[in-house]
Amino acid sequence: MTNLRVLLLNLKSAKDRFDFQKEQARTLGLDLHRIEGIADTDISDGTFHQLAFDWERPLRRTELACFLSHKRAWQDVVEKHSPALILEDDAVLSTRLPQILDELSLRQGLDLVTLEIRGRKKHVGRRHLPLDATAHLLRLYQDRTGAAAYVLWPAGAKKLLERFERKGAALADAFLYSAYELRAYQLEPAAAIQADHCRIYGISERLQTSTTTTPAHHPRPKPLNHLQAIKFRFRRVGGQLRLAARLLAHLPAVCRRPVVIEPKDFDASG
C-alpha cells in the first residue's frame, strides 16, 4: 500500500461513485479516506450570501458546495501535518499511481502537484524535474480547469486556507490555479482523468457520470445590484492582468502545450 493518504470527496447521495472509488483503491492499493462532501442543500442562505459573491462571477450553490468540500480536505492536510492526494469521486486513475505517490511522498519543497488533464493546454515550464523512470514534473504556471486529482502538502494547504481568509470562495479549480503563491507542478504523463473525459483520450469508460456542479435546476445567480456587477467586471479584468503579468515575468521558461497522457496506463486489466 502506498505511503500517501488519499482523501476522497464524496457526497452521501453518490453511493455508486463511492463504490467505484473503493474498488479502484483496492485494485491500486491506495489508503482511501472518505471525506463527506458538502451538498448544496447543506448551505444556509446566510452562508451562501456571505461567500457566493466573492469571485469573478456569482457562484451556484453546487459550485460553492464543491469549493467548501475541497476546503475540508485542505483543513485535514493541515491538521494531520502530512501530504495527501485529494480526489473528486469521478476521478479515473492510472495504474502507475501507487509508484508515483510513493515518489511524491519523499519530495520536499512542493506545495501542490496536479495529476490530471482535462482537454486544455497548460502553461508549464520547459524544464523537466525527474520523478521516476516513467514520469517527470513540470512547473505549473497556469492551468484552466480541473480539480479532480492533486497532491497537496501541508504548506500548500495552509497557503490555500490563508488565501480563502483574504479572498473568499471561488470555483475550486480557479481558486487553486490563481493561487500563484503555491509552488505548483504538473505530473507528466498525467495519472488521472475525470470520467466524462475518458472517451476523448481513448480510455475505457468505467463510471457513468453527470456533472453535480452545474445542473439545470441550479441556474447561475445574478449580481444583486449594478454596483456588484461592476465589481465582478473589475475582478475579471484584474485576474486577466495578474495572469498576463505572471506569464510575462516567466516568459523564457514557459510554454503553452498539451500535457502528455498514456491511455495504456489506465488499462486496469493490463
N, C-alpha and C positions, 0 to 999 in steps of 0.2 A: 504494500500500500504506500502511496506517495506521502511524503512528509508534509505537504502543504494542505491546510484545511480548505474545503470547498464550501462556500456559503451559497445556498440555493434560495433565490427569491421566488416564493410560490404562494399564490392565493389559496385560501381554504377551499374555494369552489373549483379549483383546477386540479382535480384528483388525477385525471388522465395524464396531465403533464408531469405531476409528481411521480406517478408510476413509471413513466418513461425515463425520467431522470434517475430514479433509484436503480433501474435495470442498467442504464448506461454507466452509472457509477460502479455498480457491482462488476460489470464487464471490464472496466478500466482500472479497478482497484482504487477508487477515489474515496477520501474520507468526507462523506457528504453530510452537511449540517443544514437542515431546513430553517429558513427564516421566514416566518409568515408574512406575506406581502400585505400591504395596506390596500384595501379596496376603496373604490370611490365612495361607497356608502359609509365608510368609516370616518370620512372627513366632515367635520361640522361646518356649518355655514360660516361661523366665526373664523375657523382656520382657513377655509377656502378664501374668504375675502382678505385675510391677512397675507396670504402667500401667493395667490394665483395671479397677481398683477405685478410681480417683481421683475419679470423677464422682458424680452423684446416684444412680446405679444401676450395676451391673456392665455392662461393655461386651462385646458379642460380639467374636470375633476379627475378623470382617469390618468391624465398626464401628471398631475400633481401627486396622485397616489403612487404612481411609478417612481417619481423622484423621491418621495418620502420612504419608500421601500428600500431604495438604494442607500439612503441616508442611514437607515437602520443597520445595514451591513457595514458602512463606514464606522459607525459607532462601535460595532462589535470588534472590528480590526483594532481600533484604538484601545478598547478595554482589555482585549486578550494579548496585546503587545506582540502580535505576530502577523505576518503577511497571510493573505488568503486569496483564493480565486473566487471572484464574485460572479455568479451565473444567473441569468434570467432563465425561466423554466422552459423556453423553447430553443435553447442552445443545443446544437448538434456538435459533437466533439471528435477530434482526431484521435486515432489510436496511438499517436505519438505523445499524447498529452501527459501521461504519467512521467515519462522521461523528461519532458520539458519542465514540468512543475518541480521535479527534483533538482534540476539545474538552477531554476529560478530561486528556489528556497535557499541556495547558497550565495546568492548575489547580494551585494551591499551597494548603497548609493543610488538605488532606484526608488521611485515613488509609485509608478504605475506602468504596467505592460499590458497593452490590449492584444488579445489573441485572435480577434475576429476580423473579417472583412464583410462589407455589405454593399457591393456593387458600385462603389465610387472610388475614384482616385484619391490618394492621400498625399500630403506634403510630408516627405520623410527625408532623413539625412542620406547623403550619398555613401557614407562610410558604414561598413558592417561591423557589428560587435559580435564576435562568435559566441554561440551558446553551447552547441554540441556539434557532432559530426553532421547533423541533418538540418540545423536551423541557426539563425542569427537574429540579432536585434537591430532595429533601425531607430534612430532618434525620431520621435513623432512630433512634428511641428504643428500640424493641423489635420484633424480628422473632421468628418462631416456628420457621420451618423453611425449609430450602433453602440449599445452599452450592454451587450448580451454576455460578454466573457472578458474579464480583465483581472489581472493580479494587482492587488493593492497592498502596499506596505504601510505600517503604522504612521510613518512620517507623512506619506501622501494622504492618508485618511484624515490626519489632523489638519492638513492644509485645506482639504475639501470642507471640513466642518467649520473651519475659521472663515472660509470664503462664504459659506452659507450665512454665517452671522453678519457678514458685511453686505452681501449682495441679495440674499433671499433665494427663492426657489427658481428653477428653470426646467426645461426638458432635461432629462437625466444625461443624455449623451452630449447635448450642447453645454451643459454645466461642466462636465468632465473635460471637454476639449477646448473650452475657453479659459480653463484654469492654467494659464501659462506659467504659473509658479511651480507646477509639477515637473519633475524630471521624468518625462513620459517617453515610452518606447513602443514600437510595433514589432510583434513577432512575425518572422517570415521564414518559411511558408506559414501562412495562417493556420491555426489549430482549432478554430471554432467558426461556426456559421449559424445564423438563425434559420430555423426550419423552413420558413417561407422563401428562402433563397437557395435551397438545396438544388432545385431543378436548374437554376441559372448556371450553376457551376458543375453540373453533371454528377451530382451526388444523390444517391438514392434517398427518397423521402421516407422517413421512419416515424414522422409525427405530423399529423394533420393539425393545422393551426389557423386561427383567425386573430387579428390584432385585438388587444384588450385596451389600447390607449386611445383609439380614435373611432369607436363605434358610432353608427349613425344616430343613436339615441343620445349621444353626448356632443351636441354641436359646440363649436368653439365660442366661448363667451366674448362679448364685445366690450370695448373700453367703457367705463362707467360715465365718462363725460369727454368733452372736446379737449380739455387740458390733458387728461390722461392719454388720449390718442396721440397728442403731440409728443408726450414723454416717450411713448413707445417708438415713435419715428426717430427721435434723438438717440434712443438706446440702440436701435438697429444700425444707425449710421455710426455711432461710436464703436459698436462691435466690429463693423467692417474696417474702420480706421485702425483699430487695435490689431486686427489680423494683417492688414497691409503693412503696418509698421513692423510687426514681428517677422513677416516673410522677407521684407527688405533688409532687416538687420542681419538675417542669416542667409541671404541670397546665395552666396557662393557654395554653401554647404547643403542646400535644399533642392530637391527635385519633386515634381508632382507626377505620380505614376500609380498604376495599379499595384497592389500587393499580391505576390505570388501565392497560389494555393495549389495543393496536390490532391485532387479528388480521390486518388487511390488510398490516401491516408485515412479516409473516412469509411473505408470498407470494413465493417466490423467482422465480416466473415473471413477476411484475409489473414 
